[in-house]
């Protein structure tokens, strides 16, 4: 499928092919239509004098008023392969003299030209090519014209940039096989830096040219015109400019000068098409190649994935402490730990606490924000054990503490907070508000400002409900606090359990707690509603018990007291 990128008359097309580009063949047919100078002379005459005939239509034929010796040079056809070198008359005259050769490629061309002239096998006269190794660049493709004038001269920088060619970079396999690559080059060379300064795909270019000079005077550089430009990269992308003619008709070229000849040429894809047997054989080869590659990858990865034991839920959290904002002092850092409730465990190598780096805050709008971007990973397991059948399990809680450092490396507590790990898998962004304890009076604030230090919690879990609390009521009466800022967390949660592999119909009969954790996100809201209802019911029963019995019977209607 082609993607038209330029105009309709001489537009370019982009093709994608899995076949090697060396199989590409292009048929080029070049023909001179007429000399437009005769037509212009006729149009310049206002009217014809009596007794004088106009220019005959035969004069404007394909060959014009030329002799038979020049008819053979008016039309030429050639089939050109990818990077096939066809010498022009100028190159033939140049490379015949060995003194004009400067590079090893010039000496190779000198030998090729001598062989062609000696054997008489040179069949092209006007159609020739410039390959990727030749010192030729079409300036018209690289020049970005500022005006619409056809006489605009390219600048010095434009000409220098046009000579920059993208080179092919050969990747050499390192030790340990071709699959391993060198990620870091510790001592890059100058050539390596030049080639990798701009990320681009190595491209090979080929130009199909036409010598449109007058008959018998071929070899003039001013008469050379680009008929077609072909580019191919390592990804199998082939760009043809202009596109193959097909049903669009031939392209036209009008030369400049006094004669102003009109030429037409066509471009056709002459590549050999696959036979049905060859295409089927290729499909079998690709299928075998892909199957072997799949087997190789399966051997590298392995087919046995680590599964959780039956009745166990695995929770993997890839978290990040993104930022902290709204705090009084600068140079912030966060200290955090994870509390595991009953029936939760973790591997011995799993750290459940950590400390971020110290970060200076910067102004973002009206707030000062400290960006940490501190990553952490949690790998937790839930096994029900003796957990009550009809109750919901508690979820792990992440407690954190925000602190600041002063000039003398003394720390101050800026706030405490907590985050309950999400019960649903996926990506979550949470903003947790914090607070800090304060003492009454101004002495505590003066001490905090001048010599550092501030009231702290002995147990950070007191921010929520401590796990060691066993009573019925947790009173915070008389405990003074102050709201500070908030900390943003980004959590990516993954849950794994054997229960998730079973069908939907089987999940309805699951009895263990981990089996119901797949729908814990929907049950979480229901659990909150039921818990609030139970609390309200207990308060109502306590209120009823505190009232006298006679008052209850007098105020309650008959038959409607629960």
Buried (B, 14 or more C-beta within 10 A) or exposed (E): EBEEEEEEEEBBBBBEEEEEBEEBBBBBBBBBBBBBEBBEEEEEEEEEEEEEEEBEEEBBEEBBEEEEEBEEBBBBBBEBBBBBBBBBBBBBBBBEEEEEBEEEEBEBBBEBBEEBEEEEEBEBBBBBBBBBBBEBBBEEEBBEEEEEEEEEEBEEEBBEBBEEBBEEEEEEEEEEEEEEEEEEEEEEEEEEEEBEEEEEEBBBBBBBBBBBBBBEEBBEEEBBBBBBBBBBBEEEBBBBBBBBBEEEEBBEBEBEEEEBBBBBBBBBEBBEEEEEEEEEEEEEEEEEEEEEEEEEEEEEEEEEEEEBEEBBBBBBBBBBBBBBBBBBBBBBBBBBBBBBEEBBEBEEEEEBEBEBEBBEBEEEEEEBBBBBEBEBEBBBBBBBEEBEEEEBBBBBBBBBBBBBBBEEEEBBBBBBBBBEBBBEBEEBEBBBEBBBBBEEEEEBEEEBEEEBEBEBBEEBBBBBEEBEEEEEEEEEEEEEBEEBBBBBBBBBBEBBBBBBEBEEEEBEEBEBBBBBBBEBEEBBEEEEEEEEEEEEEEEEEEEEEEEEEEEEEEEEEEEEEE
